[in-house]
């Protein structure tokens, strides 16, 4: 697919095909009494007229938005190797179950007596997740991973304050997700970074020096963002516990552990999960998400309220919880539809199926690591778990960067992997194939990556100019982020694309 010519994007802008008098709608005459707009909205927010919309037919506008929708990349259309995101295919049966009328028509304000089935599903899902993680209790309320992270750290803070300790430091490895230091800061903690060693793991000696009775917790991702398992996790947990601190685990990479090992057995005190990554909900595009938090017994009193419980007769009810609770962190009981999908996913696979998920995910990641090893540099060349990290060191001799490689992948129909993360790897390419891709698809991706490496050596300027088969050329992404242009430029008659 060696091409250097820009593919023309044939989709016309609505403003270009606008003709006076055309309309995509038909409304009945207004029979409502006239109302002075100034009485319901400040006059400075009201326009005298609306005459800057394109005039097009219904057929034209339907085609316009349908074409735009076809430009979206999704796991249902292609391979999505976005590292640290677990963009795996989600079985459609889970979507069907989540759309059952008995679920979708339930109102949050219905009395408990009318929602026993819903509460039973949530309660059983909590039990499943507690067993899978090796923890004592779970709350399903957090709306996403970062929200779960905040909830967990709030419980840690409440735990220490309840014991009369005002600890003010949280230790965060340099390979952590960016939300970890942000969450700690939001909870009022000072973040102290713990470096990685030459193996890409937490430097235990540095941790030993940093650990004190001022430390509230350490935030760990295991496997870490390099895709490597923290082999000294039990010693790390013991060291932190010895000084009275707690161990928080970012469960974003749980897809590598299902049915094989449990964070609770490693000494983890608090863990958030991403149902939208590990347990079958379409991930990306802003949602939907769910970030349950699992805790050990000593943190149960601090769980957010209400808490789902069951009485002696087997009926479910909403408990006000312990007086030491951190309070409400969600309007209701979390994202119920996502919980239904996760419940269906776990039930359909069972213990053996969940274990196989992780086994295949780890196998696929190591296959990618080994097959691309001669072509792309591996900063930490060792057995990985669910994802593997390369960089652009070998391609830099041709002045081809990680960004160039990612852009060129678009021309071959692939969504690029995560790039420039983790931050401790210069020019990082983080690839997570997941367990749902076939060997043929993975081989196709590997062959494409090798082809791009050859192109970097033979025609680096072409790779630096990619993509060619996308609606827009290479954008200035820094300018787009800092000075986005989000409105149509009427005078120019064209859209103000970010970075153009």
C-alpha positions in Angstrom: 0.0 0.0 0.0 2.8 2.4 -0.9 1.1 5.6 -1.7 2.3 9.2 -1.6 -0.7 11.0 -3.0 -3.3 12.7 -0.9 -6.7 11.0 -1.3 -9.4 13.5 -2.0 -12.2 13.5 0.5 -15.4 13.7 -1.6 -17.9 14.4 1.2 -19.2 17.9 0.4 -19.9 20.3 3.3 -23.5 21.1 3.9 -22.8 24.8 3.3 -21.4 23.9 -0.2 -24.6 22.2 -1.3 -27.0 24.6 0.4 -29.8 25.9 -1.9 -32.3 28.6 -0.8 -35.7 27.2 0.0 -34.7 23.6 0.6 -35.8 22.1 4.0 -35.1 18.8 5.7 -38.2 19.0 7.9 -41.9 19.9 7.8 -43.6 21.3 10.9 -47.2 22.2 11.5 -48.1 25.9 11.8 -47.4 27.4 15.3 -50.7 27.7 17.1 -49.2 28.7 20.4 -49.8 32.3 21.7 -46.9 34.7 21.2 -44.4 34.9 24.0 -42.0 37.7 24.6 -38.6 35.9 24.5 -37.2 38.4 26.9 -39.4 37.0 29.7 -37.8 33.6 29.6 -34.2 34.3 28.5 -31.9 37.3 28.9 -32.1 39.4 25.7 -28.3 39.4 25.2 -28.5 35.6 24.6 -31.2 35.9 21.9 -30.4 36.3 18.3 -32.6 38.4 16.1 -32.7 35.7 13.4 -31.3 32.3 12.6 -30.1 32.6 9.0 -26.7 30.9 9.1 -27.8 27.3 8.8 -27.5 25.4 5.5 -30.7 24.8 3.5 -30.6 21.2 2.4 -33.1 18.4 1.7 -33.8 15.5 4.1 -32.0 13.1 1.7 -28.9 15.3 1.7 -28.7 15.7 5.4 -29.3 12.0 6.1 -26.5 11.1 3.6 -24.2 13.7 5.2 -24.5 12.4 8.8 -24.4 8.7 7.6 -21.1 9.4 5.8 -19.7 11.1 8.9 -20.7 8.1 11.0 -18.9 5.8 8.6 -15.7 7.7 9.3 -15.7 6.6 13.0 -13.3 3.8 13.8 -14.7 1.2 16.2 -13.8 -2.3 17.5 -16.7 -3.5 15.3 -14.9 -2.3 12.2 -11.3 -3.2 12.9 -8.3 -4.0 15.1 -7.9 -1.5 17.9 -4.5 -2.2 19.6 -4.7 0.8 22.0 -2.4 -0.1 24.9 -3.7 0.2 28.5 -7.3 0.4 27.2 -8.2 -3.2 26.5 -10.2 -2.4 23.4 -11.5 -5.9 22.9 -14.6 -7.0 21.1 -17.7 -7.1 23.2 -20.2 -9.9 22.6 -23.5 -8.6 21.3 -25.5 -10.9 23.7 -24.4 -8.5 26.5 -25.9 -5.6 24.7 -29.2 -7.5 24.1 -29.5 -8.4 27.8 -28.8 -4.8 28.8 -31.7 -3.6 26.6 -34.3 -5.9 28.0 -37.4 -3.8 28.8 -37.5 -5.0 32.4 -34.1 -3.3 32.8 -34.4 -0.2 30.5 -37.9 0.8 31.9 -36.9 0.7 35.5 -36.9 4.1 37.1 -34.3 5.0 39.8 -37.0 6.4 42.1 -39.1 3.2 42.1 -39.5 1.7 45.6 -37.2 -1.1 46.6 -40.1 -3.6 46.6 -40.4 -3.1 42.9 -36.7 -3.4 42.0 -35.7 -6.6 43.8 -34.4 -8.1 40.5 -32.3 -5.1 39.8 -30.8 -5.0 43.3 -30.2 -8.8 43.2 -28.2 -8.4 39.9 -26.1 -5.6 41.4 -25.6 -7.5 44.7 -24.5 -10.7 42.8 -22.2 -8.7 40.5 -20.6 -7.3 43.7 -20.0 -10.9 44.9 -18.5 -11.9 41.6 -16.1 -9.0 41.5 -15.1 -9.6 45.1 -14.3 -13.2 44.4 -12.4 -12.4 41.2 -10.3 -9.7 43.0 -9.9 -11.5 46.4 -11.5 -8.5 48.2 -14.1 -8.4 50.9 -16.7 -5.9 49.5 -17.4 -3.9 46.3 -19.2 -0.7 45.5 -20.5 -0.3 41.9 -21.3 3.4 42.2 -18.3 5.0 40.5 -19.1 6.1 37.0 -15.6 5.5 35.5 -12.1 4.4 36.4 -10.9 7.8 37.5 -14.0 8.2 39.5 -13.4 4.9 41.2 -9.8 5.9 41.8 -11.0 9.1 43.6 -13.5 7.0 45.6 -10.8 4.6 46.7 -8.4 7.4 47.8 -11.2 9.2 49.6 -11.8 6.0 51.6 -8.1 5.7 52.4 -8.1 9.3 53.7 -11.2 8.6 55.8 -9.6 5.5 57.2 -6.5 7.3 58.4 -8.4 10.2 59.8 -10.6 7.8 61.7 -7.5 6.4 63.3 -6.4 9.9 64.3 -3.6 10.0 61.6 -3.3 13.0 59.2 -0.9 11.4 56.8 0.0 13.7 53.8 2.1 11.7 51.3 1.1 9.3 48.5 3.8 7.4 46.7 3.3 7.0 43.0 5.6 5.0 40.6 7.0 6.9 37.6 5.2 4.4 35.3 1.8 5.2 36.7 -1.3 6.3 34.9 -1.6 10.1 34.8 -4.8 10.0 36.9 -2.9 8.6 39.9 -1.0 11.7 40.9 -4.0 13.9 39.9 -6.3 11.9 42.2 -3.8 12.1 45.1 -3.5 15.8 44.7 -7.3 16.2 44.5 -7.5 14.4 47.9 -5.0 16.8 49.4 -2.0 14.6 49.3 1.6 15.5 48.3 2.8 13.1 45.6 6.2 11.5 45.8 7.4 9.7 42.7 9.1 6.3 43.1 11.5 5.5 40.1 11.5 2.3 38.2 14.6 0.0 38.2 16.5 -1.4 35.2 13.9 -4.1 34.8 11.0 -1.7 34.5 9.6 -2.5 37.9 9.3 -0.5 41.1 12.7 0.2 42.6 12.3 -1.5 46.0 15.3 0.2 47.6 13.9 3.7 46.6 10.6 2.7 48.0 12.2 1.6 51.2 13.9 4.9 51.6 10.7 6.9 50.8 8.4 4.9 53.1 7.5 6.6 56.4 4.6 7.0 58.8 3.7 10.2 56.8 2.8 8.0 53.8 -0.9 7.3 53.5 -0.7 4.9 50.6 1.2 3.8 47.5 -0.7 3.7 44.2 0.3 0.7 42.1 -0.7 -0.6 38.7 -0.1 -4.3 38.4 0.7 -5.4 35.7 2.3 -2.0 35.3 2.0 0.3 32.3 5.0 -1.4 30.7 2.9 -4.6 30.7 5.2 -6.1 33.3 4.1 -7.9 36.5 5.5 -6.4 39.7 7.2 -9.5 40.9 7.9 -7.9 44.4 4.3 -6.9 45.0 4.0 -8.9 48.2 7.2 -7.4 49.6 6.1 -3.9 48.6 2.7 -4.4 50.3 4.4 -5.8 53.5 6.7 -2.8 53.6 3.9 -0.3 53.2 1.7 -2.1 55.8 4.6 -2.2 58.3 4.6 1.6 58.4 0.8 1.8 58.6 0.1 2.7 55.0 -2.3 1.2 52.5 -1.8 -0.2 49.1 -4.0 1.1 46.3 -4.1 -0.8 43.0 -5.2 0.7 39.7 -7.1 -2.2 38.1 -7.1 -0.9 34.6 -4.9 -3.9 33.5 -7.0 -6.6 35.2 -7.4 -8.3 31.8 -4.1 -10.0 32.4 -5.0 -11.5 35.8 -8.6 -13.0 35.5 -8.8 -16.4 37.1 -5.0 -16.6 37.5 -4.1 -14.3 40.4 -6.1 -12.0 42.7 -4.9 -8.5 43.9 -6.4 -9.1 47.3 -4.1 -12.1 47.8 -1.1 -9.9 46.9 -1.7 -7.5 49.8 -3.8 -4.9 48.0 -6.2 -3.0 50.2 -8.2 -1.0 47.6 -8.7 -1.7 43.9 -10.8 -0.1 41.2 -11.9 -2.0 38.1 -12.9 -0.8 34.7 -16.0 -2.7 33.7 -15.8 -0.9 30.3 -12.3 -2.4 29.7 -12.2 -5.8 31.3 -15.8 -6.9 31.6 -17.5 -6.1 28.3 -18.7 -2.7 27.6 -17.8 -0.7 24.4 -14.9 1.4 25.6 -14.0 4.8 24.1 -15.8 7.8 22.7 -16.5 9.2 26.1 -18.4 6.3 27.6 -20.3 4.6 29.0 -18.1 3.6 31.8 -18.1 2.0 35.3 -15.4 1.9 37.8 -16.3 -0.3 40.8 -14.1 -0.2 43.9 -13.2 -3.3 45.8 -11.9 -3.1 49.4 -10.5 -5.2 52.2 -12.5 -5.7 55.4 -10.9 -2.8 57.3 -12.2 -0.3 54.7 -15.8 -1.5 54.5 -17.1 1.1 57.0 -16.0 3.8 54.6 -17.8 2.6 51.5 -20.1 5.1 49.8 -23.8 5.0 50.5 -26.3 3.6 50.1 -25.0 0.0 50.4 -26.9 -2.9 48.9 -27.6 -5.5 51.6 -29.9 -8.6 52.0 -32.0 -9.4 55.1 -32.7 -12.7 56.7 -35.6 -13.4 54.4 -33.4 -12.9 51.3 -34.9 -9.5 50.4 -32.6 -6.8 49.1 -32.6 -3.3 50.6 -30.5 -0.1 50.5 -28.6 0.3 53.8 -27.6 3.8 55.0 -24.2 2.3 55.7 -21.7 3.1 58.5 -21.6 6.6 60.0 -17.9 6.7 58.9 -18.9 6.4 55.2 -17.5 8.9 52.7 -21.1 9.6 51.7 -22.6 9.6 48.3 -20.4 9.7 45.2 -23.1 8.9 42.7 -26.7 10.2 42.2 -28.0 6.6 42.2 -26.3 3.2 42.2 -23.9 3.7 39.3 -24.2 2.9 35.6 -26.8 0.1 35.7 -26.7 -0.8 32.0 -22.9 -1.3 32.2 -23.4 -3.5 35.3 -25.9 -5.7 33.4 -23.4 -6.2 30.6 -20.6 -7.2 33.0 -23.0 -9.5 34.9 -23.9 -11.2 31.6 -20.2 -11.4 30.5 -19.1 -13.1 33.8 -22.0 -15.5 33.8 -21.5 -16.5 30.2 -17.8 -17.2 30.6 -17.6 -18.7 34.1 -14.4 -19.2 36.0 -12.7 -21.3 33.3 -13.7 -18.8 30.6 -12.4 -15.8 32.5 -9.1 -17.6 33.0 -8.9 -18.4 29.3 -9.5 -14.7 28.6 -6.3 -13.7 30.4 -4.3 -16.6 29.1 -5.0 -15.7 25.5 -4.5 -12.0 26.1 -1.1 -12.6 27.6 -0.2 -15.1 24.8 -1.2 -12.6 22.1 0.8 -9.8 23.6 3.9 -11.9 23.9 3.5 -13.1 20.3 3.4 -9.5 19.1 6.5 -8.8 21.3 8.5 -11.6 19.9 7.5 -11.2 16.2 8.2 -7.4 16.2 11.3 -7.7 18.3 13.8 -7.7 15.3 12.0 -4.6 13.8 11.3 -2.3 16.7 13.3 -1.7 19.8 12.0 -3.1 23.1 13.2 -1.1 26.1 12.4 -3.8 28.6 12.7 -7.1 26.8 11.2 -9.6 29.1 8.0 -11.7 29.4 5.1 -9.2 29.4 1.5 -9.7 30.3 -1.5 -8.2 28.4 0.5 -5.5 26.5 4.0 -4.8 25.2 5.9 -1.6 24.8 8.3 -0.7 21.9 9.8 2.6 20.9 11.1 4.3 17.7 14.8 4.0 18.5 15.6 2.0 15.4 13.5 4.2 13.1 15.0 7.4 14.5 18.1 6.9 12.4 15.8 7.7 9.4 14.2 10.7 11.3 11.0 8.7 11.5 9.2 9.1 14.9 6.6 7.2 16.8 4.0 9.7 15.7 4.9 9.1 12.0 4.5 5.3 12.5 1.1 5.8 14.2 -0.1 8.1 11.3 1.1 5.7 8.7 -0.9 2.8 10.3 -4.1 4.8 9.5 -3.4 4.4 5.8 -3.4 0.6 6.3 -6.8 0.7 8.1 -5.6 0.2 11.6 -6.2 2.4 14.6 -2.8 3.4 16.0 -1.7 2.0 19.4 -1.1 4.2 22.4 1.9 6.4 21.8 4.3 8.3 24.0 3.1 6.4 27.1 4.3 5.4 29.5 6.3 8.5 29.9 9.4 6.7 31.1 9.9 5.2 27.6 11.0 7.8 25.0 9.0 7.4 21.8 6.8 4.6 23.3 4.5 2.4 21.2 2.2 0.5 23.6 0.4 -2.4 21.9 -2.4 -4.4 23.5 -3.9 -7.0 21.1 -6.4 -8.4 23.7 -7.8 -11.9 23.6 -10.5 -11.3 21.0 -8.3 -11.0 17.9 -7.6 -13.9 15.6 -4.0 -15.1 14.8 -4.6 -14.0 11.2 -5.5 -10.4 12.3 -2.5 -10.2 14.6 -0.2 -11.5 11.8 -1.7 -8.9 9.5 -1.0 -6.1 12.0 2.6 -7.4 12.6 3.2 -7.5 8.8 2.0 -4.0 8.5 4.3 -2.7 11.3 7.2 -4.4 9.5 6.2 -2.8 6.2 6.1 0.6 7.8 9.6 0.0 9.2 10.8 -0.8 5.7 9.2 2.3 4.4 11.0 4.3 7.1 14.3 3.2 5.7 13.4 3.4 2.0 11.1 6.5 1.8 11.1 8.3 5.2 9.6 11.4 3.8 6.5 9.5 2.8 6.1 8.1 6.3 6.6 11.5 7.8 3.8 12.9 5.5 1.2 10.2 6.4 -1.7 9.7 6.5 -2.8 9.9 2.9 -6.1 7.8 3.0 -7.8 9.9 5.7 -10.2 12.8 5.3 -7.6 15.2 6.7 -3.9 15.5 6.3 -1.4 15.6 9.2 -2.7 18.1 11.7 -0.7 20.2 14.1 -1.9 18.4 17.2 -0.3 20.7 19.7 -2.0 23.7 18.1 -5.3 21.9 17.9 -5.1 21.1 21.7 -4.1 24.6 22.7 -6.1 26.7 20.2 -9.0 24.6 19.0 -11.3 26.0 16.3 -14.6 24.4 16.7 -16.9 26.6 14.7 -17.6 26.8 10.9 -15.8 29.7 9.3 -18.6 31.4 7.4 -16.5 33.9 5.6 -14.0 31.3 4.3 -16.8 28.9 3.5 -15.1 26.0 5.0 -14.7 24.3 8.3 -12.0 25.5 10.7 -10.4 22.2 11.3 -8.1 22.0 14.4 -4.6 22.8 13.7 -5.3 24.0 10.1 
